[in-house]
Amino acid sequence: MRVRLYQVILPVHDIEQATEFYSALLGFVGERVSPGRHYFDCGTTVLACYDPGADGDGKGEGWSRHLNQYLYFAVDDLETVFTRAQHLPCQAVDDKIAAMPWGERLFYAKDPFGNPICFVDERTLFTGN
């Protein structure tokens, strides 16, 4: 049996703002698939920005996320994405790109909705021994 992660739902409270932010940060427009969902094809996984109010779903019990529950993106030009993040309305962006003890080069940020995101130089990805 083959298993692969194909989609991640990212909670947002304003789908228009999320679409603008992630289009600018990722460098491509993605696709609106419903009034409250905008998909970004990130290789083998789709980032699905989801605004339940815009889709008519209501907030339900809301979202629960740990502060260290980051979405990690592998990118081929880390410096360009870092510069974009510094000029977008992120709640937070690291001051510099870091080199981790396990070899990854990366930076952490929080999108305008408080979601923790991380971008890693794809040439330095660590996926285990």
Buried (B, 14 or more C-beta within 10 A) or exposed (E): EEEEEEEBEBBBBBBEBBBBBBBBBBEEEBEBEBEBBBBBEBEEBBBBBBBBBBEEEEEEEEBEEEEEEBBEBBBEEBEEBBEBBEEBEBEEBBEEBEEEEEEBBBBBBBBBBBBBBBBBBBEBEEEEE
